[in-house]
Amino acid sequence: MSDLTPREIVSELDRFIIGQQEAKRAVAVALRSRWRRRQLDADLMHEVTPKNILMIGPTGVGKTEISRRLAKLAQAPFIKVEATKFTEVGYVGRDVEQIVRDLVEAAIVMLRERRREEMKATAHGAAEERVLDALTGSGSRDSTRDMFRRKLRGGELDDTEIELEIEDTSNPFAGLDIPGQQPGQMADLGSIFGKALGGRTRKRKVKVKDSYELLIAEEADKLVDQESLARDAIEAVEQSGIVFLDEIDKVCAREGAKGADVSREGVQRDLLPLIEGTTVTTKHGAVKTDHVLFIASGAFHVSKPSDLLPELQGRLPIRVELKALTEADFVRILTETDNALTRQYTALLETEGVSVEFSEDGVGAIAEFAAEVNRTVENIGARRLHTVLERVFEELSFEAPDRGGQSVTIDRAYVESRVGALAHSADMSRYVL
């Protein structure tokens, strides 16, 4: 559970997302409120429910990124789902309760990685013994093992090939489906018949230096108590799980509409108990969703937030509107964020020995072209920067292996020579950019 203050949370989000202060403040308060709830007496703690959030704004302005970075910051189980993936029970599609099952699986993966790190030192010793068994035989003398151990730790045997008995974790039922049932239900038979299917191994030839990663993961898993792992995962989901429901506007029913809109309204009705708080049965145990934080988002180009069912609107009390990105925002995205695209392209081409430098007017030209195409063709927000930059670097990326040792400056003239003509031709940019 994160104990960062709202100001610290916003500051962390600022490293990756430009602008959208209202949305950042809303999610920061929601995250801090969870910490506050955990400090209350048990009786009152159960009464305090999360204030779910509805983000309204065009595509590519940072709705998903804010939620994903927030979950990473909180080290909380997180899942992003498209509302359009689900349909009302009786229609073709998926059951909304699958959201919670997937969230539990995500929590188990997250906690298992954490436990593996904690057990790494102990598991390393066990892995080393297994490598020595493969090199010298399990019944070898101590003096022989000590000699090989010294060579092993000195890196002399890194390229030696050994044969290992690795646990076979594949599920023979994974590729089978039950007709008329949700896809993947047969895979659960693997957990039902766990002991009958367990203990299967397969032989694998690997180099010594590559064997440790496999063996440490396997040995660490043996040290992890799987029952307590599932128990802790369920608690993590119940107390700090975050669900990002994207494209919620696509399941709005238009007034007087029929047909497919009936199913859309059905999805909203199915989501109601999940967001308000219900108990979902999973293969790891029952999960209560009372304190899971739901962040819904949508562009609401065609529909309005008021087109959602009144009951669903009531369960998303915090409304934040994200603004469309401007040319100035694009310049900041390209220069200020920790994961700036300019840094990514520079690092990628550095691997080929090509030194890339962006001039101030070059960055301005990229931002200008992205904003212009968004205005004239289709506004896809910051994602437009990817298409413009890819066009700018198309030739250089292709020729980079032959241009090792060269330096290239990306200035306005360079950018205009690559995308200028396309950006000014609306017909061409519709297809190319």
N, C-alpha and C positions, 0 to 999 in steps of 0.2 A: 504493500500500500504506500503510495507516494505521499510524502509530507511537505511537498513544495508549496509555497504560497502562490496565490493567483498571479501576483506580479512576476514571480520566478517562472511560472508555467508559460505566461505570455512571452517572456523574454526568450525562453527556449524555442517556442514556436516561431518567433521572429527570425531565428537563424535559418529557417527553411521556407517560410511562407511570408510573402510581402503583402502588407495591407491587411484588410479584413479584421480590424481591431475589435469590432463588435462581436464577431463570431468567436474570436480567440478569448475574449473576456468571458463569454457565456460558457464555453467549455472549461475554462480555467476555474470558474466558480463551481461548476458541476463536479469537477474532480476534487476540489478542495472540500466541498460539502460531504463527500464520501469519507474523507479523513475526519471531519468534524463529527459525523454520525458515529464513527467507531469509538469516539471519546465519550459518548453518552452512556447513561445507565442502560442495562439490557432491556428494561421495559419500554423506555422511550425510543431506544435505538431501532426496534422493530417497527415503530410507527412512522419513522421518517423515511419517505420514499424519494427516489431520485426525480428531479425535474427534467423530464425528457425534452429534447431540443428538436426544432424543425428549422433546417437551414434552407433559405430560399435564394436562389441565384443562378445565373447562367453557367453553362459547362466550362470547365477549365479555369475556375477562379480560386480553387483551393479547398472545396468542401470535403472531398475524400482525404486529401493530404492532411488537413487539420485533425480529422478523426484518427487517422493512422498514426500520426506523430504523437497525438495525445495518449493513445494506448501504449505506444512504445515507451513514452515518458513515465507512465504509471506502472509499467511492467504488468499490464492487465491483459487477460484473455480478450482477443478482439476478432471480430469477423465482419467482413463486408459482404452484403448480399444485395442482389437486384430484386426489387419488389415485383418486377415483371416475371421473375422466374417462377413465382408461385401462383396457383389458381385455386379457386374455391373447391372444396371437397366435392368430388363427383365430376369435375372437369379434368381434362388432361393437364398434368403438371405436378408440382411437388407440394407436400404438406408443410405449412408454416412451422410446425414443431421441429422440423429438420434444422431450423436455424439454431435452436438450443443444442441439439445433438452435435452439430458441427462445431459450436462454440466450446462444448466440453472436450471434443477431440483436439481442438486448437490449444486448450488449456493444458491437456495432458502432454502434448508435444513440447509446449513451452516449459512446463515443470520438469519433464524428463531431461531436457537439455541442461536445465539448471542443476538438477541432481547429478547428472553426469560430470559436470564441471567440479562439483563438490567431491565426487568420488575419484577424480582423475588420478590423484597421487597413489591411492591404494590400488586402483585398477592398473596403473602403469607397471607396478611390481608383478602382478599376476600375468599381465601380457608378456612381460620379459621372460618369465618362466616358460610360457607356452612357446615362445620363439626359440628358447634354448632346447626345449623338448624336440622341436622340429629339426634343429641343427644337429643335436648330439644323441637324440633318442631319450625316451623317458627314464630309462634305467642307467643312464651314464653316471660315472664317478664324479664326486664333488670337484676334484682337481681339474677334470676335463671341462666341467661346466664353468668353473672360475676362469679358466683360460679363455673360453669362448665368450664369457661375460665381459671380460676386459676388451676383447676385440670388438664385441658388439657395441659397447659404450664408446669405443674409440672411433666408430664409424667404418671400421675395416670391412665389415660384412654387409654393408648397406645394399650392394647390388647382387648379393647371393639370393638365389631363388629357393624358396621353401614351400612345402605343401602343408596346408593347415586344414583342420576340421572346423568349419564355420557353421554356426547354428543356422538352419534353414527357417527363415521367418516368413516365407511366402505362404499365402493362404490358398489351398487348392480350390476353395469355393468362390474366390474373388471374382472370377470371370463369369459366374453363373447368376442368373436372375430368375425370380419366381414370376411366372406370368400373372399379370394383373396387380403386382405389388410394386412398391417403390424400388427403383434400381439400387443395387448394393445390399439388399436385405440378406441374400444368401451368404454374403461375406461374414455376417455375424455368427454363422455356424462354426466358424473358426474359433471364436471365443467360447461357444457352448461346448465344443468337443476339444477344448484346449489341451487337456492331458493326453487324450488319445492321439492327437496330432503332434504334441510336443516331443522334444528330444530328437527331432530329425536334424541331421547334419548333412553337409555336402563338402566335398573336398575342393580346395581352391589353391592354385599355384600363384604366389605373389612374391615380390622382392621384399627383403627384410625391411627396408625403409618405408614400404607401403603397408606393411602388415600391422604396424602399431595402431593406426587409425581404426582399423577393423576390430582388432582385439581389445583395445581400450574401451570402445563403445560397448562391446559384448560383455566384457568383465564388469564395467560400471553398471550395466543393466542388471546383472546378477546381484549386485550389492543394493540395488534400489528395491524397496518393498512396493510391489505393484498395487497392493490393496490400499496402502496409505497414499500412494501417488494418485489413484482414482478419487480417493476421499478428499484429498487436498485440492484436486482439480475442480471438483464439484463446488467446494467452498469458495475457491477463487472466482468461479463463474457467478455464483450467487451473490458474492460481496463486491466484486470489482469488474465483472464482465461488461464489455461494451459491444453493442451491435450497431453497425452502420447500415441503415436501410436506404439504399440509393434508388433514385427514380420513383419516389413515392407518388409523384404527380401522374405517372403513367397508369396508376390504378384508380384514378379519379373517374367517377361515373359522370358523364355529361347529362345535364337536365333533359329529360324526355327521351334519352337514348335507350336503345334495346340491344339485344344480342350479346356481343362480347362484353359490353359494359356491365351486364348482370354479373358476369364472372369477376370483373374488376372490383365491384362493390363487395362481392363475396370475400375477396382477399382481404379487404379492409376489415370486414366483420371477423374474419379468422385471426387477424392481427390484434384485435382489441384485447382479448383475454391475455395474450402473450405479453403485451406492453403494460397492461394494468397489473398483472401478477397472477400466475397460475403455476401448476406443477406439471412438469413434462417428464415422462418416463424415458430414460436412456438405458443403454446396456450397462452403464457404470453405476446406475442408481437414479433416484428421483431428484430432479433439479427444480428449485423454486425460482421464478423469474421476477419476484417482487422488487428486488433491488438491482436488477440489471439496468444499465443506462442505455436507452435507445436514442440514437441520433438519426433522424430521418432527413432526407434532402431531396430537392427536386428543382428543376428549372422553372416550372409553372409558366411555360410560354403560352400554352393553349388553355390550360385550366388555371384555377385560382386555389389558394389554400382553403378558401371557404367551400370549395367543391368536395373536400374530404368529408366523410361522415362526421357529424357533430361530436359523436362519442370519441372518435379518433382524434379530432382537434383538441378535445379536452385532455387527452393523454399526452399531448405534445405542447405543453403550456408555454415553453420558451421559444419565441420566434426571433430569428436573426436573419437579416437580409444582407447577402454578400454582393458587393458592387462589381460591375464589369471592370476589367483591367484596362488601364490607359497606357499610352506610350511611355510615360514616365515610370509606371510600374514595371514595364518590360525591361527598361534599362536597369532598374534596381534588382530585378530577378536575375539578370545576366551578370551582375557584378557583386551583389551584396550577400546572397545566400550561400550557405556552406556547400550546397550541392549544385552550384551554378553550372549551367550547360557550358559556359566558356571554359571553366576549369576542367570539366569532363573531356571536352574535345582536345584541350591542350595536353592533358595527361595521356589520352589515347594515342595521339600522334607522337608523343615523346617516346613511346615504346618502339617506334620505327626510326627514332633518331632525328625526327623533324621538330624543330623548335617553332612553336606558334605563339604569336603575341597579338593581342587585340588592342587596337588603338581606341581612344575615346569616341572618335567620330565613326569608327567601324561598328562599335556596340550600338551607337545611336541609330545608325542606318539599319541594322538588323531589327531593332525595336520599332523603327518607323515603318519598315516593310510589313512586319507582323501585324501592327495596328491597322495599317492601310488595308491589307487583305481581309482582316477580321471585319472591317467596316463594309467593304464592298462585296464580299462573297458570303461568308458565314462566320459568325463569331464563335470560335472554339477556345477562346481564352489563351492561357499560357501554352497550351498544346501547339499553337501555331508556331511558336519559337522552334520547336523540334523540326517542323517541315522547312522553315526558312533556313535554319542552320544546316540541315542535311543537304539542302540545295547548294548552299555556300561552300560546303566541304566536299561535295560529290567528287569533283575532279582530284582534289588534293588527297582525299582518302584512298582513291584508286591508285594514284601514283606514288604514295608515301614510301613503299618499300624501295623504290628506285631513287628517292630523294634524301636518303640519310645524310645527316650533317648540315642540311640546309635550314635557313630561317625564313619564316613567312610572316608577314604582318597583315593582319586582317583590318584594313581601313575602309573608308567609305567607297573609294574607287574599286577596291577588290569586291566588296559586297554588291555594288551596283552592276559590275560586269557579270556577276553570276545570276542575280535575281531581278535586276532592274526591269528588264523588258517584260518578264513574266508578271511581275507585280502590277505593272501599269496596264496590262491587258487582262481585263476582267474575265474574258472568255477562257483564256489560257490558264489563268490562276485558279479558275474553278476546278480544273482537272489536275493541275500539277501541284498547286499549293493547298 
